[in-house]
Amino acid sequence: MPLSDSAIRSAKPSGKPRRLFDAGGLYLEVSPAGGKLWRLKYRFGGKEKRLALGAYPVIGLKDARDKRDKARKLLDAGVDPSEQRKAEKAAGSERASNGFEAVAREWFAKQSTQWAPNHAGKIIARLERDLFPWLGVRPIAEITAPELLKVLRRIEDRGALETAHRAVQNCGQIFRYAIQTGRAERDPAADLRGALTPWKPVHFASITDPVKVGELLRAMDTVRAGLIVKSALRLAPLLFVRPGELREAKWAEIDLDAAQWNIPAERMKMREPHLVPLSTQAVAILRDLHALTGTGPHVFPGRTQRTAMSNNAVRLALRRMGYEKDQMSGHGFRAMARTILDEVLHVRPDYIEHQLAHAVRDPNGRAYNRTAHLPERRAMMQQWADYLDTLKEGGNVVPMGRARA
């Protein structure tokens, strides 16, 4: 006799499992603890087998019968329902591992080992904020150019044009990785060339006129700031490293007697160690600061010895000096040095580029190592510091000749 809802509700547990049969092999198993599970008994390949169909009351009588009927149709077609379920689960797992987010995170894990932490953080934040919520679960091979463009339009609509262009660039890298690993056949990001609102990189604000550089250097001496911030501000034009590299400097990296600073690869944008020769002026500033912060790891500590100075410290000092964001930035000291060393002091461009830690290669296409042209770069850094002193004093701003070899 087929089961009824009332019979199922009133079924009580006993000392051992009870089976209440319906029809077509379907039955409800009542455990001694009171749980009620639907099961289907069937034969396939001459063997008796059982298939779990879910728990009552989540799966009611009607739903259980529907599941039984579907399983019977598979049997009639010569398919084992248990094996079919296993195949569907496997397909689901494969589908999940081939989703955009899964592939993107795999790509990021492999690539980020070669990136500076700050750069890696920006990329993963961009993916998590602007792409994963809408594309994350989609199989990467099924994503189309119009679908991707719709997601990128969301970024454009909030006015973040640079982010949209960087996002499509990251997507192209992810799709190419998917192609290389056999999980996609083409890159839909390549079809979006010209589809986004044009955007041009905004260069960091910088002062490159020698007379105005002198005014800036004199203003540094009068700014209201503590010794730590004032020292960082005075070293920024002398060293022209990236702001993050400067504020995270550690005393263990600096050899004042040898007058050089060795920045480890993990803190460099290009993930290559970098050597900064120190002029006599830079050494003097660092020796003075060492008396205050030399007992801790950071040259420019923040609120505690365990943390570095805030990335806003130099920027805020510039604002207190009266320089707005469209006039001068922390990055602007790099453009200042590059422009004046090239156009005014006529230093060889490869010396400048190497000291800026840009990707410089020799005539054979090999990357220069950290000590390449070191004597010439030492002379250049001292010449640069001496020239800045001349500007600060309001003196001669005409070319001083080429850097000494």
Secondary structure, DSSP 8 states (H G I E B T S, - for coil): ----HHHHHH----SS-EEEE-STTEEEEE-TTS-EEEEEEEEETTEEEEEEEEEETTS-HHHHHHHHHHHHHHHHTT--HHHHHHHHHHHHHHHHHTBHHHHHHHHHHHHGGGS-HHHHHHHHHHHHHHTHHHHTTSBGGG--HHHHHHHHHHHHHTT-HHHHHHHHHHHHHHHHHHHHTTS-S--GGGGGTTTS-------------HHHHHHHHHHHHHS---HHHHHHHHHHHHH---HHHHHT-BGGGEETTTTEEEE-GGGSTTSS-EEEE--HHHHHHHHHHHHHHTTSSBSSB-SSTTSB--TTHHHHHHHHTT--TTT--STHHHHHHHHHHHHTS---HHHHHHHTT---B-TTS-B--TTTTHHHHHHHHHHHHHHHHHHHTT---S---S---
